[in-house]
Amino acid sequence: MIQSIFYFIIAGIFEIGGGYGIWLWLREDRSILYGVAGSLLLILYGYIPTLQTENFGRVYAAYGGIFALIGVGTILYAPR
C-alpha cells in the first residue's frame, strides 16, 4: 500500500512539473531546456503507473478523482 501511495504522489508531481516546464518554455519565453525537462517528466508520468502493483484501473480512477475534486474545489472556492 505504501508503494502504491508513493507512485501515486510521484506521478502527480511529474504531471504537474512536466506541464509547468512546457508552459514556462512556451508562454514565459524560457529556455528550450524547460520544454525538454517538462517533456521528460511527462514521459515519466506516463511510465510510473505501469509500476503499480495494485489494480491499475482502480488506482488510476482514484488518481483522476482526487485531482478532479481538488481542481473543481480550487476553481470554485479559491479567493479571487
PDB file of N, CA, C and O in Angstrom:
ATOM      1  N   MET A   1       0.817  -1.186   0.000  1.00  0.00           N
ATOM      2  CA  MET A   1       0.000   0.000   0.000  1.00  0.00           C
ATOM      3  C   MET A   1       0.871   1.264   0.000  1.00  0.00           C
ATOM      4  O   MET A   1       0.565   2.226  -0.704  1.00  0.00           O
ATOM      5  N   ILE A   2       1.936   1.263   0.774  1.00  0.00           N
ATOM      6  CA  ILE A   2       2.848   2.412   0.830  1.00  0.00           C
ATOM      7  C   ILE A   2       3.457   2.659  -0.549  1.00  0.00           C
ATOM      8  O   ILE A   2       3.593   3.806  -0.975  1.00  0.00           O
ATOM      9  N   GLN A   3       3.817   1.596  -1.237  1.00  0.00           N
ATOM     10  CA  GLN A   3       4.408   1.716  -2.568  1.00  0.00           C
ATOM     11  C   GLN A   3       3.399   2.332  -3.549  1.00  0.00           C
ATOM     12  O   GLN A   3       3.774   3.179  -4.360  1.00  0.00           O
ATOM     13  N   SER A   4       2.162   1.931  -3.489  1.00  0.00           N
ATOM     14  CA  SER A   4       1.138   2.491  -4.365  1.00  0.00           C
ATOM     15  C   SER A   4       0.943   3.979  -4.098  1.00  0.00           C
ATOM     16  O   SER A   4       0.818   4.771  -5.033  1.00  0.00           O
ATOM     17  N   ILE A   5       0.917   4.355  -2.832  1.00  0.00           N
ATOM     18  CA  ILE A   5       0.766   5.766  -2.483  1.00  0.00           C
ATOM     19  C   ILE A   5       1.968   6.564  -2.977  1.00  0.00           C
ATOM     20  O   ILE A   5       1.810   7.675  -3.484  1.00  0.00           O
ATOM     21  N   PHE A   6       3.158   6.008  -2.832  1.00  0.00           N
ATOM     22  CA  PHE A   6       4.377   6.664  -3.317  1.00  0.00           C
ATOM     23  C   PHE A   6       4.297   6.911  -4.824  1.00  0.00           C
ATOM     24  O   PHE A   6       4.557   8.023  -5.281  1.00  0.00           O
ATOM     25  N   TYR A   7       3.941   5.890  -5.593  1.00  0.00           N
ATOM     26  CA  TYR A   7       3.832   6.052  -7.044  1.00  0.00           C
ATOM     27  C   TYR A   7       2.741   7.057  -7.406  1.00  0.00           C
ATOM     28  O   TYR A   7       2.885   7.824  -8.358  1.00  0.00           O
ATOM     29  N   PHE A   8       1.686   7.047  -6.665  1.00  0.00           N
ATOM     30  CA  PHE A   8       0.585   7.970  -6.880  1.00  0.00           C
ATOM     31  C   PHE A   8       1.059   9.422  -6.727  1.00  0.00           C
ATOM     32  O   PHE A   8       0.767  10.271  -7.570  1.00  0.00           O
ATOM     33  N   ILE A   9       1.782   9.691  -5.658  1.00  0.00           N
ATOM     34  CA  ILE A   9       2.275  11.050  -5.390  1.00  0.00           C
ATOM     35  C   ILE A   9       3.331  11.455  -6.413  1.00  0.00           C
ATOM     36  O   ILE A   9       3.302  12.577  -6.920  1.00  0.00           O
ATOM     37  N   ILE A  10       4.260  10.558  -6.720  1.00  0.00           N
ATOM     38  CA  ILE A  10       5.303  10.870  -7.701  1.00  0.00           C
ATOM     39  C   ILE A  10       4.688  11.143  -9.068  1.00  0.00           C
ATOM     40  O   ILE A  10       5.120  12.065  -9.760  1.00  0.00           O
ATOM     41  N   ALA A  11       3.697  10.366  -9.466  1.00  0.00           N
ATOM     42  CA  ALA A  11       3.042  10.596 -10.761  1.00  0.00           C
ATOM     43  C   ALA A  11       2.416  11.988 -10.794  1.00  0.00           C
ATOM     44  O   ALA A  11       2.527  12.687 -11.801  1.00  0.00           O
ATOM     45  N   GLY A  12       1.773  12.390  -9.731  1.00  0.00           N
ATOM     46  CA  GLY A  12       1.167  13.713  -9.669  1.00  0.00           C
ATOM     47  C   GLY A  12       2.201  14.828  -9.773  1.00  0.00           C
ATOM     48  O   GLY A  12       1.994  15.815 -10.480  1.00  0.00           O
ATOM     49  N   ILE A  13       3.309  14.665  -9.068  1.00  0.00           N
ATOM     50  CA  ILE A  13       4.379  15.669  -9.120  1.00  0.00           C
ATOM     51  C   ILE A  13       4.954  15.767 -10.528  1.00  0.00           C
ATOM     52  O   ILE A  13       5.196  16.866 -11.026  1.00  0.00           O
ATOM     53  N   PHE A  14       5.173  14.624 -11.168  1.00  0.00           N
ATOM     54  CA  PHE A  14       5.732  14.634 -12.523  1.00  0.00           C
ATOM     55  C   PHE A  14       4.745  15.219 -13.527  1.00  0.00           C
ATOM     56  O   PHE A  14       5.151  15.909 -14.462  1.00  0.00           O
ATOM     57  N   GLU A  15       3.472  14.954 -13.344  1.00  0.00           N
ATOM     58  CA  GLU A  15       2.466  15.503 -14.258  1.00  0.00           C
ATOM     59  C   GLU A  15       2.436  17.030 -14.156  1.00  0.00           C
ATOM     60  O   GLU A  15       2.476  17.726 -15.170  1.00  0.00           O
ATOM     61  N   ILE A  16       2.367  17.534 -12.950  1.00  0.00           N
ATOM     62  CA  ILE A  16       2.304  18.978 -12.750  1.00  0.00           C
ATOM     63  C   ILE A  16       3.622  19.634 -13.153  1.00  0.00           C
ATOM     64  O   ILE A  16       3.620  20.662 -13.830  1.00  0.00           O
ATOM     65  N   GLY A  17       4.731  19.056 -12.746  1.00  0.00           N
ATOM     66  CA  GLY A  17       6.040  19.616 -13.095  1.00  0.00           C
ATOM     67  C   GLY A  17       6.301  19.612 -14.588  1.00  0.00           C
ATOM     68  O   GLY A  17       6.853  20.571 -15.129  1.00  0.00           O
ATOM     69  N   GLY A  18       5.907  18.541 -15.257  1.00  0.00           N
ATOM     70  CA  GLY A  18       6.103  18.455 -16.697  1.00  0.00           C
ATOM     71  C   GLY A  18       5.276  19.480 -17.447  1.00  0.00           C
ATOM     72  O   GLY A  18       5.775  20.160 -18.344  1.00  0.00           O
ATOM     73  N   GLY A  19       4.022  19.587 -17.079  1.00  0.00           N
ATOM     74  CA  GLY A  19       3.163  20.578 -17.717  1.00  0.00           C
ATOM     75  C   GLY A  19       3.652  21.998 -17.461  1.00  0.00           C
ATOM     76  O   GLY A  19       3.597  22.848 -18.350  1.00  0.00           O
ATOM     77  N   TYR A  20       4.123  22.249 -16.259  1.00  0.00           N
ATOM     78  CA  TYR A  20       4.620  23.574 -15.907  1.00  0.00           C
ATOM     79  C   TYR A  20       5.905  23.906 -16.662  1.00  0.00           C
ATOM     80  O   TYR A  20       6.095  25.042 -17.098  1.00  0.00           O
ATOM     81  N   GLY A  21       6.779  22.926 -16.816  1.00  0.00           N
ATOM     82  CA  GLY A  21       8.009  23.146 -17.578  1.00  0.00           C
ATOM     83  C   GLY A  21       7.720  23.530 -19.026  1.00  0.00           C
ATOM     84  O   GLY A  21       8.343  24.441 -19.572  1.00  0.00           O
ATOM     85  N   ILE A  22       6.783  22.838 -19.634  1.00  0.00           N
ATOM     86  CA  ILE A  22       6.418  23.159 -21.016  1.00  0.00           C
ATOM     87  C   ILE A  22       5.731  24.522 -21.077  1.00  0.00           C
ATOM     88  O   ILE A  22       5.971  25.292 -22.007  1.00  0.00           O
ATOM     89  N   TRP A  23       4.891  24.822 -20.112  1.00  0.00           N
ATOM     90  CA  TRP A  23       4.224  26.121 -20.067  1.00  0.00           C
ATOM     91  C   TRP A  23       5.244  27.252 -19.937  1.00  0.00           C
ATOM     92  O   TRP A  23       5.133  28.273 -20.616  1.00  0.00           O
ATOM     93  N   LEU A  24       6.246  27.066 -19.056  1.00  0.00           N
ATOM     94  CA  LEU A  24       7.284  28.093 -18.915  1.00  0.00           C
ATOM     95  C   LEU A  24       8.018  28.327 -20.226  1.00  0.00           C
ATOM     96  O   LEU A  24       8.293  29.470 -20.592  1.00  0.00           O
ATOM     97  N   TRP A  25       8.331  27.261 -20.925  1.00  0.00           N
ATOM     98  CA  TRP A  25       9.041  27.365 -22.193  1.00  0.00           C
ATOM     99  C   TRP A  25       8.201  28.099 -23.243  1.00  0.00           C
ATOM    100  O   TRP A  25       8.692  29.010 -23.908  1.00  0.00           O
ATOM    101  N   LEU A  26       6.946  27.703 -23.387  1.00  0.00           N
ATOM    102  CA  LEU A  26       6.120  28.253 -24.455  1.00  0.00           C
ATOM    103  C   LEU A  26       5.505  29.613 -24.115  1.00  0.00           C
ATOM    104  O   LEU A  26       5.413  30.480 -24.984  1.00  0.00           O
ATOM    105  N   ARG A  27       5.091  29.805 -22.881  1.00  0.00           N
ATOM    106  CA  ARG A  27       4.360  31.027 -22.525  1.00  0.00           C
ATOM    107  C   ARG A  27       5.216  32.093 -21.851  1.00  0.00           C
ATOM    108  O   ARG A  27       4.887  33.277 -21.918  1.00  0.00           O
ATOM    109  N   GLU A  28       6.288  31.701 -21.217  1.00  0.00           N
ATOM    110  CA  GLU A  28       7.135  32.649 -20.492  1.00  0.00           C
ATOM    111  C   GLU A  28       8.485  32.856 -21.170  1.00  0.00           C
ATOM    112  O   GLU A  28       9.386  33.473 -20.602  1.00  0.00           O
ATOM    113  N   ASP A  29       8.616  32.341 -22.379  1.00  0.00           N
ATOM    114  CA  ASP A  29       9.847  32.501 -23.174  1.00  0.00           C
ATOM    115  C   ASP A  29      11.109  32.068 -22.435  1.00  0.00           C
ATOM    116  O   ASP A  29      12.149  32.722 -22.519  1.00  0.00           O
ATOM    117  N   ARG A  30      11.003  30.973 -21.723  1.00  0.00           N
ATOM    118  CA  ARG A  30      12.174  30.409 -21.063  1.00  0.00           C
ATOM    119  C   ARG A  30      12.938  29.541 -22.058  1.00  0.00           C
ATOM    120  O   ARG A  30      12.470  29.297 -23.170  1.00  0.00           O
ATOM    121  N   SER A  31      14.091  29.088 -21.656  1.00  0.00           N
ATOM    122  CA  SER A  31      14.946  28.257 -22.499  1.00  0.00           C
ATOM    123  C   SER A  31      14.218  26.974 -22.928  1.00  0.00           C
ATOM    124  O   SER A  31      13.331  26.482 -22.230  1.00  0.00           O
ATOM    125  N   ILE A  32      14.611  26.457 -24.071  1.00  0.00           N
ATOM    126  CA  ILE A  32      14.039  25.188 -24.556  1.00  0.00           C
ATOM    127  C   ILE A  32      14.324  24.048 -23.576  1.00  0.00           C
ATOM    128  O   ILE A  32      13.645  23.022 -23.600  1.00  0.00           O
ATOM    129  N   LEU A  33      15.315  24.227 -22.725  1.00  0.00           N
ATOM    130  CA  LEU A  33      15.619  23.193 -21.724  1.00  0.00           C
ATOM    131  C   LEU A  33      14.436  22.967 -20.781  1.00  0.00           C
ATOM    132  O   LEU A  33      14.243  21.857 -20.285  1.00  0.00           O
ATOM    133  N   TYR A  34      13.647  24.008 -20.533  1.00  0.00           N
ATOM    134  CA  TYR A  34      12.437  23.831 -19.728  1.00  0.00           C
ATOM    135  C   TYR A  34      11.447  22.915 -20.454  1.00  0.00           C
ATOM    136  O   TYR A  34      10.805  22.064 -19.840  1.00  0.00           O
ATOM    137  N   GLY A  35      11.338  23.105 -21.766  1.00  0.00           N
ATOM    138  CA  GLY A  35      10.458  22.246 -22.556  1.00  0.00           C
ATOM    139  C   GLY A  35      10.943  20.813 -22.595  1.00  0.00           C
ATOM    140  O   GLY A  35      10.147  19.878 -22.511  1.00  0.00           O
ATOM    141  N   VAL A  36      12.249  20.639 -22.724  1.00  0.00           N
ATOM    142  CA  VAL A  36      12.817  19.283 -22.753  1.00  0.00           C
ATOM    143  C   VAL A  36      12.617  18.604 -21.400  1.00  0.00           C
ATOM    144  O   VAL A  36      12.208  17.445 -21.327  1.00  0.00           O
ATOM    145  N   ALA A  37      12.912  19.349 -20.322  1.00  0.00           N
ATOM    146  CA  ALA A  37      12.731  18.773 -18.980  1.00  0.00           C
ATOM    147  C   ALA A  37      11.260  18.447 -18.728  1.00  0.00           C
ATOM    148  O   ALA A  37      10.938  17.398 -18.171  1.00  0.00           O
ATOM    149  N   GLY A  38      10.374  19.349 -19.139  1.00  0.00           N
ATOM    150  CA  GLY A  38       8.943  19.102 -18.978  1.00  0.00           C
ATOM    151  C   GLY A  38       8.501  17.868 -19.750  1.00  0.00           C
ATOM    152  O   GLY A  38       7.709  17.068 -19.252  1.00  0.00           O
ATOM    153  N   SER A  39       9.008  17.716 -20.959  1.00  0.00           N
ATOM    154  CA  SER A  39       8.657  16.545 -21.771  1.00  0.00           C
ATOM    155  C   SER A  39       9.133  15.256 -21.118  1.00  0.00           C
ATOM    156  O   SER A  39       8.408  14.261 -21.097  1.00  0.00           O
ATOM    157  N   LEU A  40      10.346  15.273 -20.585  1.00  0.00           N
ATOM    158  CA  LEU A  40      10.866  14.079 -19.915  1.00  0.00           C
ATOM    159  C   LEU A  40      10.027  13.726 -18.687  1.00  0.00           C
ATOM    160  O   LEU A  40       9.750  12.555 -18.429  1.00  0.00           O
ATOM    161  N   LEU A  41       9.624  14.758 -17.930  1.00  0.00           N
ATOM    162  CA  LEU A  41       8.778  14.489 -16.763  1.00  0.00           C
ATOM    163  C   LEU A  41       7.435  13.904 -17.178  1.00  0.00           C
ATOM    164  O   LEU A  41       6.918  13.013 -16.504  1.00  0.00           O
ATOM    165  N   LEU A  42       6.864  14.390 -18.277  1.00  0.00           N
ATOM    166  CA  LEU A  42       5.590  13.846 -18.737  1.00  0.00           C
ATOM    167  C   LEU A  42       5.734  12.422 -19.256  1.00  0.00           C
ATOM    168  O   LEU A  42       4.821  11.610 -19.104  1.00  0.00           O
ATOM    169  N   ILE A  43       6.872  12.115 -19.865  1.00  0.00           N
ATOM    170  CA  ILE A  43       7.125  10.725 -20.285  1.00  0.00           C
ATOM    171  C   ILE A  43       7.195   9.821 -19.052  1.00  0.00           C
ATOM    172  O   ILE A  43       6.618   8.733 -19.036  1.00  0.00           O
ATOM    173  N   LEU A  44       7.908  10.283 -18.019  1.00  0.00           N
ATOM    174  CA  LEU A  44       7.989   9.502 -16.788  1.00  0.00           C
ATOM    175  C   LEU A  44       6.625   9.386 -16.113  1.00  0.00           C
ATOM    176  O   LEU A  44       6.305   8.358 -15.515  1.00  0.00           O
ATOM    177  N   TYR A  45       5.829  10.439 -16.211  1.00  0.00           N
ATOM    178  CA  TYR A  45       4.467  10.392 -15.671  1.00  0.00           C
ATOM    179  C   TYR A  45       3.653   9.284 -16.347  1.00  0.00           C
ATOM    180  O   TYR A  45       2.840   8.626 -15.699  1.00  0.00           O
ATOM    181  N   GLY A  46       3.869   9.085 -17.626  1.00  0.00           N
ATOM    182  CA  GLY A  46       3.181   8.010 -18.333  1.00  0.00           C
ATOM    183  C   GLY A  46       3.709   6.629 -17.969  1.00  0.00           C
ATOM    184  O   GLY A  46       2.983   5.638 -18.044  1.00  0.00           O
ATOM    185  N   TYR A  47       4.968   6.570 -17.577  1.00  0.00           N
ATOM    186  CA  TYR A  47       5.599   5.289 -17.244  1.00  0.00           C
ATOM    187  C   TYR A  47       5.293   4.846 -15.805  1.00  0.00           C
ATOM    188  O   TYR A  47       5.101   3.658 -15.549  1.00  0.00           O
ATOM    189  N   ILE A  48       5.249   5.781 -14.893  1.00  0.00           N
ATOM    190  CA  ILE A  48       5.112   5.446 -13.471  1.00  0.00           C
ATOM    191  C   ILE A  48       3.893   4.579 -13.163  1.00  0.00           C
ATOM    192  O   ILE A  48       4.019   3.645 -12.371  1.00  0.00           O
ATOM    193  N   PRO A  49       2.725   4.836 -13.743  1.00  0.00           N
ATOM    194  CA  PRO A  49       1.582   3.974 -13.420  1.00  0.00           C
ATOM    195  C   PRO A  49       1.798   2.499 -13.773  1.00  0.00           C
ATOM    196  O   PRO A  49       1.148   1.628 -13.193  1.00  0.00           O
ATOM    197  N   THR A  50       2.684   2.213 -14.696  1.00  0.00           N
ATOM    198  CA  THR A  50       2.935   0.811 -15.039  1.00  0.00           C
ATOM    199  C   THR A  50       3.671   0.085 -13.920  1.00  0.00           C
ATOM    200  O   THR A  50       3.735  -1.144 -13.915  1.00  0.00           O
ATOM    201  N   LEU A  51       4.224   0.832 -12.977  1.00  0.00           N
ATOM    202  CA  LEU A  51       4.940   0.223 -11.848  1.00  0.00           C
ATOM    203  C   LEU A  51       4.002  -0.178 -10.716  1.00  0.00           C
ATOM    204  O   LEU A  51       4.411  -0.866  -9.781  1.00  0.00           O
ATOM    205  N   GLN A  52       2.741   0.252 -10.801  1.00  0.00           N
ATOM    206  CA  GLN A  52       1.784  -0.067  -9.747  1.00  0.00           C
ATOM    207  C   GLN A  52       1.615  -1.582  -9.615  1.00  0.00           C
ATOM    208  O   GLN A  52       1.477  -2.303 -10.603  1.00  0.00           O
ATOM    209  N   THR A  53       1.630  -2.029  -8.383  1.00  0.00           N
ATOM    210  CA  THR A  53       1.415  -3.456  -8.132  1.00  0.00           C
ATOM    211  C   THR A  53      -0.065  -3.749  -7.893  1.00  0.00           C
ATOM    212  O   THR A  53      -0.503  -4.893  -8.015  1.00  0.00           O
ATOM    213  N   GLU A  54      -0.825  -2.726  -7.556  1.00  0.00           N
ATOM    214  CA  GLU A  54      -2.251  -2.892  -7.310  1.00  0.00           C
ATOM    215  C   GLU A  54      -3.006  -2.842  -8.636  1.00  0.00           C
ATOM    216  O   GLU A  54      -2.401  -2.677  -9.696  1.00  0.00           O
ATOM    217  N   ASN A  55      -4.319  -2.983  -8.573  1.00  0.00           N
ATOM    218  CA  ASN A  55      -5.163  -2.923  -9.747  1.00  0.00           C
ATOM    219  C   ASN A  55      -5.045  -1.539 -10.383  1.00  0.00           C
ATOM    220  O   ASN A  55      -5.498  -0.546  -9.814  1.00  0.00           O
ATOM    221  N   PHE A  56      -4.438  -1.482 -11.561  1.00  0.00           N
ATOM    222  CA  PHE A  56      -4.133  -0.205 -12.204  1.00  0.00           C
ATOM    223  C   PHE A  56      -5.392   0.620 -12.462  1.00  0.00           C
ATOM    224  O   PHE A  56      -5.386   1.831 -12.244  1.00  0.00           O
ATOM    225  N   GLY A  57      -6.453  -0.004 -12.915  1.00  0.00           N
ATOM    226  CA  GLY A  57      -7.677   0.731 -13.220  1.00  0.00           C
ATOM    227  C   GLY A  57      -8.228   1.454 -12.007  1.00  0.00           C
ATOM    228  O   GLY A  57      -8.653   2.604 -12.112  1.00  0.00           O
ATOM    229  N   ARG A  58      -8.226   0.807 -10.878  1.00  0.00           N
ATOM    230  CA  ARG A  58      -8.736   1.427  -9.654  1.00  0.00           C
ATOM    231  C   ARG A  58      -7.833   2.562  -9.183  1.00  0.00           C
ATOM    232  O   ARG A  58      -8.307   3.623  -8.775  1.00  0.00           O
ATOM    233  N   VAL A  59      -6.534   2.323  -9.247  1.00  0.00           N
ATOM    234  CA  VAL A  59      -5.582   3.360  -8.824  1.00  0.00           C
ATOM    235  C   VAL A  59      -5.705   4.583  -9.725  1.00  0.00           C
ATOM    236  O   VAL A  59      -5.699   5.714  -9.240  1.00  0.00           O
ATOM    237  N   TYR A  60      -5.816   4.364 -11.024  1.00  0.00           N
ATOM    238  CA  TYR A  60      -5.912   5.474 -11.973  1.00  0.00           C
ATOM    239  C   TYR A  60      -7.226   6.236 -11.792  1.00  0.00           C
ATOM    240  O   TYR A  60      -7.249   7.462 -11.899  1.00  0.00           O
ATOM    241  N   ALA A  61      -8.303   5.531 -11.522  1.00  0.00           N
ATOM    242  CA  ALA A  61      -9.590   6.180 -11.274  1.00  0.00           C
ATOM    243  C   ALA A  61      -9.525   7.027 -10.001  1.00  0.00           C
ATOM    244  O   ALA A  61     -10.045   8.142  -9.968  1.00  0.00           O
ATOM    245  N   ALA A  62      -8.895   6.506  -8.971  1.00  0.00           N
ATOM    246  CA  ALA A  62      -8.749   7.271  -7.731  1.00  0.00           C
ATOM    247  C   ALA A  62      -7.889   8.509  -7.969  1.00  0.00           C
ATOM    248  O   ALA A  62      -8.196   9.592  -7.470  1.00  0.00           O
ATOM    249  N   TYR A  63      -6.828   8.346  -8.721  1.00  0.00           N
ATOM    250  CA  TYR A  63      -5.937   9.460  -9.046  1.00  0.00           C
ATOM    251  C   TYR A  63      -6.719  10.567  -9.764  1.00  0.00           C
ATOM    252  O   TYR A  63      -6.645  11.734  -9.381  1.00  0.00           O
ATOM    253  N   GLY A  64      -7.456  10.197 -10.792  1.00  0.00           N
ATOM    254  CA  GLY A  64      -8.244  11.176 -11.538  1.00  0.00           C
ATOM    255  C   GLY A  64      -9.313  11.822 -10.679  1.00  0.00           C
ATOM    256  O   GLY A  64      -9.554  13.025 -10.781  1.00  0.00           O
ATOM    257  N   GLY A  65      -9.954  11.032  -9.835  1.00  0.00           N
ATOM    258  CA  GLY A  65     -11.000  11.559  -8.974  1.00  0.00           C
ATOM    259  C   GLY A  65     -10.485  12.563  -7.962  1.00  0.00           C
ATOM    260  O   GLY A  65     -11.118  13.593  -7.729  1.00  0.00           O
ATOM    261  N   ILE A  66      -9.358  12.275  -7.367  1.00  0.00           N
ATOM    262  CA  ILE A  66      -8.786  13.193  -6.374  1.00  0.00           C
ATOM    263  C   ILE A  66      -8.377  14.501  -7.034  1.00  0.00           C
ATOM    264  O   ILE A  66      -8.680  15.577  -6.519  1.00  0.00           O
ATOM    265  N   PHE A  67      -7.697  14.418  -8.162  1.00  0.00           N
ATOM    266  CA  PHE A  67      -7.266  15.645  -8.825  1.00  0.00           C
ATOM    267  C   PHE A  67      -8.449  16.428  -9.382  1.00  0.00           C
ATOM    268  O   PHE A  67      -8.413  17.659  -9.407  1.00  0.00           O
ATOM    269  N   ALA A  68      -9.486  15.745  -9.824  1.00  0.00           N
ATOM    270  CA  ALA A  68     -10.680  16.446 -10.299  1.00  0.00           C
ATOM    271  C   ALA A  68     -11.347  17.180  -9.138  1.00  0.00           C
ATOM    272  O   ALA A  68     -11.764  18.329  -9.285  1.00  0.00           O
ATOM    273  N   LEU A  69     -11.449  16.521  -7.986  1.00  0.00           N
ATOM    274  CA  LEU A  69     -12.064  17.176  -6.817  1.00  0.00           C
ATOM    275  C   LEU A  69     -11.256  18.381  -6.369  1.00  0.00           C
ATOM    276  O   LEU A  69     -11.823  19.429  -6.061  1.00  0.00           O
ATOM    277  N   ILE A  70      -9.940  18.241  -6.328  1.00  0.00           N
ATOM    278  CA  ILE A  70      -9.090  19.355  -5.918  1.00  0.00           C
ATOM    279  C   ILE A  70      -9.189  20.490  -6.931  1.00  0.00           C
ATOM    280  O   ILE A  70      -9.275  21.659  -6.554  1.00  0.00           O
ATOM    281  N   GLY A  71      -9.177  20.145  -8.214  1.00  0.00           N
ATOM    282  CA  GLY A  71      -9.279  21.161  -9.259  1.00  0.00           C
ATOM    283  C   GLY A  71     -10.589  21.916  -9.211  1.00  0.00           C
ATOM    284  O   GLY A  71     -10.606  23.143  -9.298  1.00  0.00           O
ATOM    285  N   VAL A  72     -11.685  21.193  -9.073  1.00  0.00           N
ATOM    286  CA  VAL A  72     -13.005  21.840  -9.007  1.00  0.00           C
ATOM    287  C   VAL A  72     -13.091  22.712  -7.760  1.00  0.00           C
ATOM    288  O   VAL A  72     -13.593  23.834  -7.820  1.00  0.00           O
ATOM    289  N   GLY A  73     -12.609  22.206  -6.643  1.00  0.00           N
ATOM    290  CA  GLY A  73     -12.621  22.996  -5.412  1.00  0.00           C
ATOM    291  C   GLY A  73     -11.799  24.270  -5.540  1.00  0.00           C
ATOM    292  O   GLY A  73     -12.210  25.326  -5.058  1.00  0.00           O
ATOM    293  N   THR A  74     -10.663  24.182  -6.175  1.00  0.00           N
ATOM    294  CA  THR A  74      -9.814  25.361  -6.375  1.00  0.00           C
ATOM    295  C   THR A  74     -10.491  26.368  -7.291  1.00  0.00           C
ATOM    296  O   THR A  74     -10.509  27.565  -7.003  1.00  0.00           O
ATOM    297  N   ILE A  75     -11.045  25.884  -8.389  1.00  0.00           N
ATOM    298  CA  ILE A  75     -11.695  26.787  -9.351  1.00  0.00           C
ATOM    299  C   ILE A  75     -12.898  27.478  -8.726  1.00  0.00           C
ATOM    300  O   ILE A  75     -13.086  28.681  -8.907  1.00  0.00           O
ATOM    301  N   LEU A  76     -13.708  26.731  -7.998  1.00  0.00           N
ATOM    302  CA  LEU A  76     -14.941  27.298  -7.462  1.00  0.00           C
ATOM    303  C   LEU A  76     -14.761  28.117  -6.194  1.00  0.00           C
ATOM    304  O   LEU A  76     -15.452  29.116  -5.998  1.00  0.00           O
ATOM    305  N   TYR A  77     -13.841  27.704  -5.332  1.00  0.00           N
ATOM    306  CA  TYR A  77     -13.790  28.291  -3.993  1.00  0.00           C
ATOM    307  C   TYR A  77     -12.517  29.055  -3.670  1.00  0.00           C
ATOM    308  O   TYR A  77     -12.401  29.596  -2.570  1.00  0.00           O
ATOM    309  N   ALA A  78     -11.569  29.118  -4.575  1.00  0.00           N
ATOM    310  CA  ALA A  78     -10.338  29.874  -4.292  1.00  0.00           C
ATOM    311  C   ALA A  78     -10.656  31.361  -4.255  1.00  0.00           C
ATOM    312  O   ALA A  78     -11.422  31.855  -5.083  1.00  0.00           O
ATOM    313  N   PRO A  79     -10.070  32.078  -3.299  1.00  0.00           N
ATOM    314  CA  PRO A  79     -10.313  33.522  -3.254  1.00  0.00           C
ATOM    315  C   PRO A  79      -9.773  34.208  -4.510  1.00  0.00           C
ATOM    316  O   PRO A  79      -8.737  33.825  -5.054  1.00  0.00           O
ATOM    317  N   ARG A  80     -10.483  35.203  -4.942  1.00  0.00           N
ATOM    318  CA  ARG A  80     -10.052  35.948  -6.125  1.00  0.00           C
ATOM    319  C   ARG A  80      -9.639  37.332  -5.755  1.00  0.00           C
ATOM    320  O   ARG A  80      -9.244  38.111  -6.623  1.00  0.00           O
TER     321      ARG A  80
END
